[in-house]
Amino acid sequence: MDVGFKEKRPPHPRNNANLFEILTFGWTLNLFKTGKKRDLEVNDLYTTLDTHASAILGNQLEKKWKMELIRARKTKKKPSLRRALIQMFGPAFLLYGIFRTITEIFLSAYQPFFLGRVIAQFDPDTPSDKSSHLGIFYGICLLVTTMMKIFSFTAYDMLITHLGMKMRVAMCYLIYNKALRLSKTAIGETTVGQVVNLLSNDVNRFDIAITLVLYILIGPLETIVVTYFLWQEIGVSALFGIGVLLMLIPLQGWLGKKSSELRLMTAVRTDERVRLMNEIISGIQVIKMYTWEKPFAYLVQFARKDEIKYIKGATYIRAIFGSFTTFHTRLALFCSICSYVLLGNFITAQKVFVVTSYYTILRMTMTSFFPQGIGQMAELLVSIKRLQNFLLYE
């Protein structure tokens, strides 16, 4: 790749930003001020951070991949692109994952706890110590945990998004270099459409999947913690609602597997359609001369129709995953509250608000991010396998 050309641009303010500016994204204010005065132009963009440069990231991943090829020859096993990616990006992902898991589980779990204590100060039906000082204390605790969760989430979101971008940039570098070094035999086995599809579609899975994969672990852990706190609030009734949530996990796993299969089938048909389009464009003069437009149009239409069939299937699965967010936790909340009342307990506003808050937490992790994480993980593994097969060409 041509890395010698350097366009003059303003230095990136993130390099000299302090901790407060990093947490609050204060280093972006100058860009907003410029945009307020006039329309932003290309020259207003900052220079790329050294840690984001394609040459640096690509060379690092290429070294890991070559080491993996050497290891595979010695052990007489198939090289694993997944292992090379884990060796390069795994430590950072593990560090971000531990940070996110701790902050998500504990801060989210204590927010409803403090909310319940604040409401109890104003609810005459709730037996508790009524004290203005105690109410202020719980209110401050609720505010602090909320602010900590906001700052931790934005920091994690920025870090993990950057990590996904780095993986995508490094893979693009690797694919580009490999495409330039393909042998004549390999060129006959692959197509331009496949390379285009890898660069435009498969590598984008890193950006999407990396932000959701961690919730495959966070979801079950947070469910255990929330179940404990719900047990403290409503006793055995908590199990009825949590049971409803857990019943759909096998379905989510099966849908994730089907999503992986549909992703692979879609990718194969997309490669074929792009290859067909490239061949038609290359021979368009001959097609025009012999008036073969309609027969070739039917070929493209058939290829696209076959591709759309599998895209529809994947879209239906995403729609089912999305529907879980709407009804799943509401059904679980209904089961918990009804069972609590039917068991002869007296329901109060404090308990309703607290239980609802706990299920709201699970609504995002277990019914939104968890199933999406399963689906995106399955699609990411398919994309990594396709990228690996391309890199193994001679």
VENPE-V996068 format. One record per helix or strand of 3 or more residues. SS is the DSSP state (@ for helix, = for strand). FROM is the first residue (numbers start at 1). TO is the last residue. If there is no record, write none. Layout:
ss->(SS	SS)
from->(FROM	FROM)
to->(TO	TO)
//
This chain:
ss->(@	@	@	@	@	@	@	@	@	@	@	@	@	@	@	@	@)
from->(13	19	26	42	50	54	81	132	184	192	204	215	237	249	284	293	349)
to->(16	24	37	44	52	75	120	180	189	202	209	234	247	282	289	342	391)
//
